[in-house]
Amino acid sequence: MLNYVGKRLLASVLTLLIILTVVFALMRQMPIEGYFDNFDKVAKPVVEAKLQQLGLRDPLWVQLKNFYAGLLQGDLGISNRYAVGVNIGSIIKAKAPVSIRMGLFSMALSLLVGIPLGAKMARSKSKIWDKLGTGFIVFINAVPAAVYYIYIQSYGSRLFNISMLFDMNNPVTWILPVVSMSLGSIAYYAMWLRRYMVDEMNKDYVKLARAKGVSGRNITMQHVFRNAFVPMIQYIPSSLLFTVAGSIYIESLYSIPGMGGLLVDVITRQDNTMVQTLVMIYASIGIIGMLLGDLLMAVIDPRISFSKVEGVR
């Protein structure tokens, strides 16, 4: 177990280092205008002095070394266009709680609706609930998310008399963005849980339980559901982290002052340092989510072996 955890940690760290290095190198190819506010009005000597101060005239390997040294000390740099001269860490600290709160609500709704929906679809295969759930899943996956996001915002605000824009102090305005943010995850959980449960229902141990007279409800809840839910566990940490990090489009659509809208804003303003930092944060979230999913899967699923026997893991 410890050997497995160590290997997964090492692989995750190496992957993260590669991603950070590539992103850093690519961002250094961006125009220097992204490091200045009102670049056209800045004199060339001032531009050169600022580039020297930021270390952008140093060789790339020196810049990379300085970047990692600062990163280890918690220094994410400063904003050059979004909030000139402000530490990026303080900006993220102010934005992150909003996205975290929205993400947790969205994730809770996704689990509370998606898991029961998938279980209900599996138990009523080819019946009305299964057909309705399948229709919902097909719609969510076939229609571009931006389309139904806009419809939810437009018609939902009119139908329920809710403001189209987010208000931190008005919990009612949280409803539409939270629902919108959770739809994709609801469809995902329902689709895969249904599939895993249907697969489990066709296995020999279920047929044996039925032959012994065990009730269908007991078979479903005590055996089928538990075994079917195990493969999904590895996706929950990454799904949770990405949801908590904020939905880029939804936060922009509802003017939510969170991490998602921040990324769009800094890209629009061409704030290179902040774009670099946020891309790295999202990449880190993805890697951490996959790592936690693998570790959680290994802890919960007793069928996973941590040693190789005759060439089989």
Backbone hydrogen bonds in HBPLUS format (Angstrom, degrees):
<---DONOR---> <-ACCEPTOR-->    atom                        ^
c    i                          cat <-CA-CA->   ^        H-A-AA   ^      H-
h    n   atom  resd res      DA  || num        DHA   H-A  angle D-A-AA Bond
n    s   type  num  typ     dist DA aas  dist angle  dist       angle   num
A0005-VAL N   A0001-MET O   2.92 MM   4  6.22 163.4  1.95 153.9 158.1     1
A0006-GLY N   A0002-LEU O   2.87 MM   4  6.01 158.3  1.92 145.8 152.1     2
A0007-LYS N   A0003-ASN O   3.00 MM   4  6.23 157.5  2.05 147.0 152.4     3
A0008-ARG N   A0004-TYR O   2.99 MM   4  6.23 160.6  2.03 151.6 157.0     4
A0009-LEU N   A0005-VAL O   2.88 MM   4  6.06 156.8  1.93 150.2 156.8     5
A0010-LEU N   A0006-GLY O   2.96 MM   4  6.11 161.8  1.99 147.5 152.5     6
A0011-ALA N   A0007-LYS O   2.92 MM   4  6.10 163.4  1.95 149.1 153.7     7
A0012-SER N   A0008-ARG O   2.95 MM   4  6.08 154.6  2.02 143.1 150.1     8
A0013-VAL N   A0009-LEU O   2.92 MM   4  6.14 159.4  1.97 151.3 156.6     9
A0014-LEU N   A0010-LEU O   2.97 MM   4  6.17 165.1  2.00 152.6 156.5    10
A0015-THR N   A0011-ALA O   2.96 MM   4  6.10 157.8  2.01 143.9 150.4    11
A0016-LEU N   A0012-SER O   2.91 MM   4  6.08 159.3  1.95 147.0 152.8    12
A0017-LEU N   A0013-VAL O   2.93 MM   4  6.15 158.0  1.97 149.8 155.7    13
A0018-ILE N   A0014-LEU O   3.00 MM   4  6.23 156.5  2.05 147.6 153.6    14
A0019-ILE N   A0015-THR O   2.98 MM   4  6.25 163.2  2.01 151.5 155.9    15
A0020-LEU N   A0016-LEU O   2.88 MM   4  6.05 169.0  1.89 155.4 158.5    16
A0021-THR N   A0017-LEU O   2.94 MM   4  6.03 158.2  1.99 144.6 150.8    17
A0022-VAL N   A0018-ILE O   2.94 MM   4  6.14 162.4  1.97 151.5 156.1    18
A0023-VAL N   A0019-ILE O   2.88 MM   4  6.05 170.6  1.89 157.6 160.4    19
A0024-PHE N   A0020-LEU O   2.91 MM   4  5.97 159.4  1.95 144.5 150.9    20
A0025-ALA N   A0021-THR O   2.95 MM   4  6.15 161.8  1.98 147.9 152.5    21
A0026-LEU N   A0022-VAL O   2.90 MM   4  6.12 160.0  1.94 152.4 158.1    22
A0027-MET N   A0023-VAL O   2.92 MM   4  6.07 160.2  1.96 152.2 157.3    23
A0028-ARG N   A0024-PHE O   3.15 MM   4  6.38 135.8  2.36 139.6 150.9    24
A0028-ARG N   A0025-ALA O   3.24 MM   3  5.20 130.8  2.50  92.4 105.2    25
A0029-GLN N   A0026-LEU O   2.96 MM   3  5.32 157.0  2.01 108.3 115.8    26
A0030-MET N   A0027-MET O   3.17 MM   3  5.35 162.2  2.21 104.8 110.3    27
A0034-GLY N   A0031-PRO O   3.32 MM   3  6.25 166.6  2.34 121.9 123.8    28
A0035-TYR N   A0032-ILE O   3.00 MM   3  5.67 167.0  2.02 121.7 124.4    29
A0036-PHE N   A0033-GLU O   3.11 MM   3  5.48 164.5  2.14 119.6 119.9    30
A0041-LYS N   A0038-ASN O   2.99 MM   3  5.64 149.0  2.09 117.4 126.0    31
A0042-VAL N   A0039-PHE O   3.07 MM   3  5.27 165.1  2.09 112.1 116.8    32
A0046-VAL N   A0043-ALA O   3.05 MM   3  5.33 120.9  2.42 104.0 118.6    33
A0047-VAL N   A0043-ALA O   2.97 MM   4  6.32 153.3  2.04 152.0 160.6    34
A0048-GLU N   A0044-LYS O   2.90 MM   4  6.14 164.6  1.92 157.4 160.5    35
A0049-ALA N   A0045-PRO O   2.95 MM   4  6.11 156.3  2.01 141.6 148.4    36
A0050-LYS N   A0046-VAL O   2.91 MM   4  6.10 154.0  1.98 145.9 152.7    37
A0051-LEU N   A0047-VAL O   2.94 MM   4  6.20 156.7  2.00 150.7 157.2    38
A0052-GLN N   A0048-GLU O   2.96 MM   4  6.18 153.2  2.03 146.4 153.7    39
A0053-GLN N   A0049-ALA O   2.90 MM   4  6.13 151.6  1.98 141.5 149.8    40
A0054-LEU N   A0050-LYS O   2.90 MM   4  6.15 152.0  1.97 148.0 155.0    41
A0056-LEU N   A0051-LEU O   2.91 MM   5  5.24 140.2  2.07 160.0 160.4    42
A0055-GLY N   A0052-GLN O   3.09 MM   3  5.00 146.1  2.21  95.6 105.9    43
A0058-ASP N   A0055-GLY O   3.22 MM   3  5.49 162.1  2.26 107.0 112.4    44
A0062-VAL N   A0059-PRO O   3.01 MM   3  5.34 125.5  2.32 104.8 118.8    45
A0063-GLN N   A0059-PRO O   3.02 MM   4  6.40 158.2  2.07 155.5 162.3    46
A0064-LEU N   A0060-LEU O   2.86 MM   4  6.10 156.6  1.92 151.0 157.6    47
A0065-LYS N   A0061-TRP O   2.99 MM   4  6.13 153.2  2.06 137.6 144.6    48
A0066-ASN N   A0062-VAL O   2.96 MM   4  6.19 162.7  1.99 150.5 154.8    49
A0067-PHE N   A0063-GLN O   2.84 MM   4  6.03 146.2  1.95 142.6 152.8    50
A0068-TYR N   A0064-LEU O   3.03 MM   4  6.30 164.3  2.05 153.0 154.9    51
A0069-ALA N   A0065-LYS O   2.98 MM   4  6.17 153.0  2.06 145.4 153.7    52
A0070-GLY N   A0066-ASN O   2.94 MM   4  6.12 157.4  1.99 144.5 150.0    53
A0071-LEU N   A0067-PHE O   2.85 MM   4  6.05 152.3  1.93 146.2 155.1    54
A0072-LEU N   A0068-TYR O   2.98 MM   4  6.12 156.3  2.03 146.3 150.7    55
A0073-GLN N   A0070-GLY O   3.05 MM   3  5.09 135.0  2.26  96.2 109.3    56
A0075-ASP N   A0070-GLY O   2.76 MM   5  4.91 158.7  1.80 152.0 144.5    57
A0074-GLY N   A0071-LEU O   2.98 MM   3  4.99 161.1  2.02 105.4 110.5    58
A0088-ILE N   A0077-GLY O   2.97 MM  11  5.87 174.0  1.98 145.8 147.8    59
A0079-SER N   A0086-VAL O   2.92 MM   7  5.59 164.1  1.94 157.3 159.4    60
A0085-GLY N   A0079-SER O   2.87 MM   6  5.62 146.5  1.98 173.2 162.8    61
A0086-VAL N   A0083-ALA O   2.99 MM   3  5.66 165.2  2.01 145.2 145.9    62
A0090-SER N   A0087-ASN O   3.17 MM   3  5.56 126.6  2.47 104.1 116.0    63
A0091-ILE N   A0087-ASN O   3.33 MM   4  6.73 149.0  2.43 145.1 153.7    64
A0092-ILE N   A0088-ILE O   2.99 MM   4  6.28 165.8  2.01 158.9 161.4    65
A0093-LYS N   A0089-GLY O   2.94 MM   4  6.06 151.9  2.02 141.7 150.2    66
A0094-ALA N   A0090-SER O   3.18 MM   4  6.34 140.0  2.34 135.9 144.2    67
A0094-ALA N   A0091-ILE O   3.18 MM   3  5.31 129.2  2.46  96.5 109.1    68
A0095-LYS N   A0091-ILE O   3.10 MM   4  6.37 143.2  2.24 142.8 153.3    69
A0095-LYS N   A0092-ILE O   3.12 MM   3  5.00 120.8  2.49  92.3 107.4    70
A0096-ALA N   A0092-ILE O   2.77 MM   4  5.65 168.5  1.78 160.3 162.0    71
A0098-VAL N   A0095-LYS O   3.23 MM   3  5.89 133.7  2.45 117.7 127.7    72
A0100-ILE N   A0096-ALA O   2.87 MM   4  6.04 162.0  1.90 163.1 169.3    73
A0101-ARG N   A0097-PRO O   3.02 MM   4  6.09 162.3  2.05 143.4 147.4    74
A0102-MET N   A0098-VAL O   3.03 MM   4  6.26 169.9  2.04 153.3 156.3    75
A0103-GLY N   A0099-SER O   2.74 MM   4  5.77 158.0  1.79 147.2 154.5    76
A0104-LEU N   A0100-ILE O   2.91 MM   4  6.06 156.7  1.97 149.1 154.3    77
A0105-PHE N   A0101-ARG O   3.18 MM   4  6.40 164.2  2.20 149.6 153.3    78
A0106-SER N   A0102-MET O   2.94 MM   4  6.14 161.0  1.98 149.7 155.6    79
A0107-MET N   A0103-GLY O   2.80 MM   4  5.96 157.9  1.85 149.0 155.2    80
A0108-ALA N   A0104-LEU O   2.94 MM   4  6.06 159.3  1.98 146.6 152.1    81
A0109-LEU N   A0105-PHE O   3.01 MM   4  6.24 160.5  2.05 148.1 153.2    82
A0110-SER N   A0106-SER O   2.92 MM   4  6.14 152.8  1.99 144.9 153.0    83
A0111-LEU N   A0107-MET O   3.02 MM   4  6.26 161.0  2.05 152.5 155.8    84
A0112-LEU N   A0108-ALA O   2.94 MM   4  6.06 162.9  1.97 151.0 156.4    85
A0113-VAL N   A0109-LEU O   3.03 MM   4  6.04 142.5  2.17 144.2 151.9    86
A0114-GLY N   A0110-SER O   2.71 MM   4  5.41 150.1  1.80 141.2 151.2    87
A0115-ILE N   A0111-LEU O   3.35 MM   4  5.57 156.2  2.41 124.0 130.9    88
A0117-LEU N   A0113-VAL O   3.05 MM   4  6.04 153.7  2.12 146.4 154.7    89
A0118-GLY N   A0114-GLY O   2.96 MM   4  6.11 160.3  2.00 148.3 153.1    90
A0119-ALA N   A0115-ILE O   3.01 MM   4  6.27 161.7  2.05 154.5 159.6    91
A0120-LYS N   A0116-PRO O   2.84 MM   4  5.98 159.9  1.88 149.2 155.0    92
A0121-MET N   A0117-LEU O   2.92 MM   4  6.11 155.6  1.98 148.7 155.3    93
A0122-ALA N   A0118-GLY O   3.04 MM   4  6.26 154.4  2.11 144.5 150.9    94
A0123-ARG N   A0119-ALA O   3.01 MM   4  6.26 158.1  2.06 149.6 155.3    95
A0124-SER N   A0120-LYS O   3.02 MM   4  6.14 141.9  2.17 142.9 152.7    96
A0127-LYS N   A0124-SER O   2.91 MM   3  5.31 155.7  1.97 138.2 138.0    97
A0131-LYS N   A0127-LYS O   2.94 MM   4  6.19 157.2  2.00 157.7 165.0    98
A0132-LEU N   A0128-ILE O   2.88 MM   4  6.09 162.2  1.91 154.4 159.2    99
A0133-GLY N   A0129-TRP O   2.91 MM   4  5.99 165.0  1.93 147.5 152.3   100
A0134-THR N   A0130-ASP O   2.90 MM   4  5.97 156.3  1.96 142.2 149.3   101
A0135-GLY N   A0131-LYS O   2.94 MM   4  6.09 154.9  2.00 143.1 149.9   102
A0136-PHE N   A0132-LEU O   3.00 MM   4  6.30 155.3  2.06 147.6 154.1   103
A0137-ILE N   A0133-GLY O   2.96 MM   4  6.22 161.4  1.99 151.0 155.7   104
A0138-VAL N   A0134-THR O   2.89 MM   4  6.07 165.0  1.91 153.4 157.3   105
A0139-PHE N   A0135-GLY O   2.97 MM   4  6.09 158.3  2.01 145.5 151.8   106
A0140-ILE N   A0136-PHE O   2.99 MM   4  6.21 166.0  2.01 153.7 156.7   107
A0141-ASN N   A0137-ILE O   3.03 MM   4  6.19 156.1  2.09 148.4 154.9   108
A0142-ALA N   A0138-VAL O   2.79 MM   4  5.75 140.2  1.95 145.8 156.5   109
A0143-VAL N   A0139-PHE O   2.98 MM   4  5.74 168.1  1.99 149.7 152.8   110
A0147-VAL N   A0144-PRO O   2.96 MM   3  5.59 140.9  2.11 116.1 126.1   111
A0149-TYR N   A0145-ALA O   2.92 MM   4  6.01 148.9  2.01 155.5 165.6   112
A0150-ILE N   A0146-ALA O   3.18 MM   4  6.20 158.5  2.23 137.3 141.6   113
A0151-TYR N   A0147-VAL O   3.13 MM   4  6.45 158.4  2.18 147.0 153.3   114
A0152-ILE N   A0148-TYR O   2.92 MM   4  5.94 158.6  1.97 140.2 146.0   115
A0153-GLN N   A0149-TYR O   2.99 MM   4  6.22 160.4  2.03 146.9 152.5   116
A0154-SER N   A0150-ILE O   2.84 MM   4  6.01 163.8  1.87 151.8 156.5   117
A0155-TYR N   A0151-TYR O   2.86 MM   4  5.76 156.7  1.91 150.9 155.8   118
A0156-GLY N   A0152-ILE O   2.87 MM   4  5.04 136.0  2.06 122.5 136.3   119
A0157-SER N   A0153-GLN O   3.32 MM   4  5.83 152.5  2.40 122.2 129.1   120
A0159-LEU N   A0155-TYR O   2.85 MM   4  5.95 167.9  1.86 152.9 156.8   121
A0160-PHE N   A0156-GLY O   3.05 MM   4  5.96 166.1  2.07 146.5 150.2   122
A0161-ASN N   A0157-SER O   2.93 MM   4  5.21 106.2  2.49 121.2 133.8   123
A0162-ILE N   A0157-SER O   2.85 MM   5  4.38 140.9  2.00 119.5 131.1   124
A0166-PHE N   A0254-TYR O   2.96 MM  88  5.46 170.8  1.97 152.9 151.5   125
A0170-ASN N   A0167-ASP O   3.02 MM   3  5.28 165.3  2.04 114.3 119.0   126
A0173-THR N   A0170-ASN O   3.03 MM   3  5.86 143.4  2.17 124.7 131.8   127
A0174-TRP N   A0171-PRO O   3.01 MM   3  5.30 158.1  2.05 109.0 115.8   128
A0175-ILE N   A0172-VAL O   3.18 MM   3  5.72 159.8  2.22 115.0 120.2   129
A0178-VAL N   A0174-TRP O   3.07 MM   4  6.05 159.9  2.11 154.4 160.7   130
A0179-VAL N   A0175-ILE O   2.94 MM   4  6.11 165.5  1.96 158.7 162.8   131
A0180-SER N   A0176-LEU O   2.91 MM   4  6.04 166.1  1.93 152.6 156.9   132
A0181-MET N   A0177-PRO O   2.88 MM   4  5.95 158.0  1.93 145.3 151.3   133
A0182-SER N   A0178-VAL O   3.10 MM   4  6.22 134.5  2.31 140.3 151.3   134
A0182-SER N   A0179-VAL O   3.18 MM   3  5.25 133.4  2.41  97.1 109.6   135
A0186-ILE N   A0182-SER O   2.90 MM   4  6.08 155.9  1.96 158.2 166.0   136
A0187-ALA N   A0183-LEU O   3.06 MM   4  6.31 167.3  2.08 154.8 156.8   137
A0188-TYR N   A0184-GLY O   3.01 MM   4  6.20 152.5  2.09 141.4 149.7   138
A0189-TYR N   A0185-SER O   2.87 MM   4  6.05 174.1  1.88 157.3 157.5   139
A0190-ALA N   A0186-ILE O   2.99 MM   4  6.07 166.4  2.01 152.2 156.6   140
A0191-MET N   A0187-ALA O   2.96 MM   4  5.95 161.4  1.99 144.7 150.2   141
A0192-TRP N   A0188-TYR O   3.11 MM   4  6.27 175.2  2.11 156.8 157.7   142
A0193-LEU N   A0189-TYR O   2.96 MM   4  5.87 158.6  2.01 146.8 153.6   143
A0194-ARG N   A0190-ALA O   3.06 MM   4  6.00 159.1  2.11 141.5 147.6   144
A0195-ARG N   A0191-MET O   3.11 MM   4  6.32 159.2  2.16 141.5 147.5   145
A0196-TYR N   A0192-TRP O   2.92 MM   4  6.10 170.3  1.93 152.5 154.7   146
A0197-MET N   A0193-LEU O   2.89 MM   4  5.96 159.7  1.93 149.5 155.5   147
A0198-VAL N   A0194-ARG O   2.91 MM   4  6.05 160.8  1.95 151.9 157.0   148
A0199-ASP N   A0195-ARG O   3.02 MM   4  6.25 157.1  2.07 148.3 154.7   149
A0200-GLU N   A0196-TYR O   2.97 MM   4  6.21 155.6  2.03 145.0 151.6   150
A0201-MET N   A0197-MET O   2.91 MM   4  6.12 151.3  2.00 148.2 155.8   151
A0202-ASN N   A0199-ASP O   3.27 MM   3  5.55 147.3  2.39 102.5 111.4   152
A0203-LYS N   A0200-GLU O   3.05 MM   3  5.38 166.0  2.07 116.3 118.7   153
A0206-VAL N   A0203-LYS O   3.22 MM   3  5.73 135.8  2.43 109.4 119.8   154
A0207-LYS N   A0203-LYS O   3.35 MM   4  6.74 158.0  2.40 147.5 153.7   155
A0208-LEU N   A0204-ASP O   2.86 MM   4  6.12 155.0  1.92 154.9 162.3   156
A0209-ALA N   A0205-TYR O   3.05 MM   4  6.16 153.5  2.12 134.4 141.3   157
A0210-ARG N   A0206-VAL O   2.95 MM   4  6.23 156.0  2.01 149.3 155.5   158
A0211-ALA N   A0207-LYS O   2.95 MM   4  6.17 151.9  2.03 142.2 150.2   159
A0212-LYS N   A0208-LEU O   3.00 MM   4  6.28 136.2  2.20 142.8 154.4   160
A0212-LYS N   A0209-ALA O   3.23 MM   3  5.11 129.2  2.50  90.8 104.0   161
A0214-VAL N   A0209-ALA O   3.07 MM   5  5.55 159.5  2.11 161.6 155.1   162
A0213-GLY N   A0210-ARG O   3.01 MM   3  5.13 155.1  2.07 102.9 110.8   163
A0219-ILE N   A0215-SER O   3.04 MM   4  6.32 161.0  2.07 154.7 160.4   164
A0220-THR N   A0216-GLY O   2.95 MM   4  6.09 159.6  1.99 145.4 151.2   165
A0221-MET N   A0217-ARG O   2.95 MM   4  6.13 172.7  1.96 156.0 157.3   166
A0222-GLN N   A0218-ASN O   2.89 MM   4  5.54 157.5  1.94 142.0 149.6   167
A0223-HIS N   A0219-ILE O   3.17 MM   4  5.39 144.7  2.30 127.1 134.6   168
A0224-VAL N   A0219-ILE O   2.95 MM   5  6.25 168.1  1.97 160.9 163.1   169
A0225-PHE N   A0220-THR O   2.68 MM   5  5.69 161.2  1.71 162.5 166.7   170
A0227-ASN N   A0223-HIS O   3.04 MM   4  6.13 167.2  2.05 154.4 158.1   171
A0228-ALA N   A0224-VAL O   2.87 MM   4  5.93 152.7  1.94 150.2 158.7   172
A0229-PHE N   A0225-PHE O   2.89 MM   4  5.92 143.4  2.03 147.4 155.8   173
A0232-MET N   A0229-PHE O   3.10 MM   3  5.37 133.7  2.32 105.6 118.4   174
A0233-ILE N   A0230-VAL O   3.10 MM   3  5.41 149.5  2.20 110.1 118.8   175
A0235-TYR N   A0232-MET O   3.05 MM   3  5.64 152.1  2.13 114.4 122.4   176
A0236-ILE N   A0233-ILE O   3.18 MM   3  5.40 146.7  2.30 105.1 114.3   177
A0239-SER N   A0235-TYR O   3.01 MM   4  6.08 157.9  2.06 150.3 157.5   178
A0240-LEU N   A0236-ILE O   2.77 MM   4  5.88 159.1  1.81 156.1 161.9   179
A0241-LEU N   A0237-PRO O   2.91 MM   4  6.12 163.8  1.93 151.2 155.3   180
A0242-PHE N   A0238-SER O   2.98 MM   4  6.09 164.1  2.01 149.2 153.4   181
A0243-THR N   A0239-SER O   2.98 MM   4  6.05 154.6  2.04 143.3 150.7   182
A0244-VAL N   A0240-LEU O   2.84 MM   4  6.00 160.0  1.88 150.9 156.8   183
A0245-ALA N   A0241-LEU O   2.92 MM   4  6.05 144.7  2.05 139.8 149.6   184
A0246-GLY N   A0243-THR O   3.13 MM   3  5.37 148.1  2.23 101.4 110.9   185
A0251-GLU N   A0247-SER O   3.03 MM   4  5.91 164.3  2.05 148.9 153.8   186
A0252-SER N   A0248-ILE O   3.29 MM   4  6.37 148.6  2.39 137.0 145.1   187
A0253-LEU N   A0249-TYR O   2.82 MM   4  6.03 152.1  1.89 149.5 158.4   188
A0254-TYR N   A0250-ILE O   3.00 MM   4  6.18 157.9  2.05 154.8 158.1   189
A0256-ILE N   A0251-GLU O   2.77 MM   5  4.66 155.4  1.83 141.4 147.2   190
A0255-SER N   A0252-SER O   3.39 MM   3  4.98 157.6  2.44  93.3  99.5   191
A0258-GLY N   A0256-ILE O   2.77 MM   2  5.58 139.6  1.93 106.3  94.6   192
A0262-LEU N   A0258-GLY O   3.20 MM   4  6.25 143.6  2.34 136.9 147.4   193
A0263-LEU N   A0259-MET O   3.14 MM   4  6.42 150.9  2.23 148.3 153.0   194
A0264-VAL N   A0260-GLY O   3.44 MM   4  6.84 161.2  2.48 149.0 152.6   195
A0265-ASP N   A0261-GLY O   3.00 MM   4  6.17 158.1  2.05 147.3 153.8   196
A0266-VAL N   A0262-LEU O   2.94 MM   4  6.18 165.1  1.97 157.8 160.1   197
A0267-ILE N   A0263-LEU O   3.09 MM   4  6.21 150.3  2.18 145.5 153.4   198
A0268-THR N   A0264-VAL O   3.00 MM   4  6.20 158.0  2.05 147.2 153.3   199
A0269-ARG N   A0265-ASP O   2.95 MM   4  6.23 152.7  2.03 147.0 154.8   200
A0270-GLN N   A0266-VAL O   2.93 MM   4  5.83 107.9  2.46 126.9 142.8   201
A0271-ASP N   A0266-VAL O   2.97 MM   5  5.27 164.7  1.99 153.0 156.9   202
A0270-GLN N   A0267-ILE O   3.11 MM   3  4.88 148.2  2.22  94.6 104.3   203
A0275-VAL N   A0271-ASP O   2.94 MM   4  6.14 161.9  1.97 160.9 166.9   204
A0276-GLN N   A0272-ASN O   2.94 MM   4  6.07 165.4  1.96 151.7 155.5   205
A0277-THR N   A0273-THR O   3.06 MM   4  6.28 158.4  2.11 142.4 148.1   206
A0278-LEU N   A0274-MET O   2.92 MM   4  6.09 169.6  1.93 155.6 157.7   207
A0279-VAL N   A0275-VAL O   2.94 MM   4  6.04 163.4  1.97 153.9 158.6   208
A0280-MET N   A0276-GLN O   3.09 MM   4  6.21 155.4  2.16 143.7 150.6   209
A0281-ILE N   A0277-THR O   2.94 MM   4  6.22 147.6  2.05 144.0 153.6   210
A0282-TYR N   A0278-LEU O   2.97 MM   4  6.24 162.9  2.00 153.5 156.4   211
A0283-ALA N   A0279-VAL O   2.95 MM   4  6.14 154.8  2.01 145.8 153.2   212
A0284-SER N   A0280-MET O   2.88 MM   4  6.04 155.5  1.95 144.9 151.7   213
A0285-ILE N   A0281-ILE O   2.92 MM   4  6.19 151.4  2.00 145.9 154.0   214
A0286-GLY N   A0282-TYR O   3.07 MM   4  6.34 156.1  2.13 145.4 150.6   215
A0287-ILE N   A0283-ALA O   3.11 MM   4  6.41 161.8  2.14 151.0 155.1   216
A0288-ILE N   A0284-SER O   2.86 MM   4  6.00 167.6  1.88 155.1 159.1   217
A0289-GLY N   A0285-ILE O   2.88 MM   4  5.94 155.3  1.94 145.1 152.4   218
A0290-MET N   A0286-GLY O   3.08 MM   4  6.32 158.6  2.13 145.8 150.6   219
A0291-LEU N   A0287-ILE O   2.94 MM   4  6.17 157.5  1.99 149.3 156.0   220
A0292-LEU N   A0288-ILE O   2.89 MM   4  6.10 169.2  1.90 155.0 157.3   221
A0293-GLY N   A0289-GLY O   2.93 MM   4  6.06 152.8  2.01 143.6 151.8   222
A0294-ASP N   A0290-MET O   2.98 MM   4  6.19 159.1  2.03 148.0 152.4   223
A0295-LEU N   A0291-LEU O   3.00 MM   4  6.26 164.8  2.02 154.3 158.5   224
A0296-LEU N   A0292-LEU O   2.83 MM   4  5.92 159.7  1.87 148.3 154.4   225
A0297-MET N   A0293-GLY O   2.90 MM   4  6.00 155.7  1.96 144.9 151.9   226
A0298-ALA N   A0294-ASP O   2.95 MM   4  6.16 152.7  2.03 144.1 151.5   227
A0299-VAL N   A0295-LEU O   3.03 MM   4  6.27 147.9  2.14 144.5 152.6   228
A0300-ILE N   A0296-LEU O   3.01 MM   4  6.15 161.7  2.04 151.1 155.5   229
A0301-ASP N   A0297-MET O   2.93 MM   4  5.72 163.5  1.96 147.2 152.5   230
A0304-ILE N   A0301-ASP O   3.38 MM   3  6.02 169.6  2.39 115.8 118.8   231
A0309-VAL N   A0312-VAL O   2.88 MM   3  5.27 157.6  1.93 153.2 150.2   232
A0312-VAL N   A0309-VAL O   3.03 MM   3  5.27 159.3  2.07 109.2 115.9   233
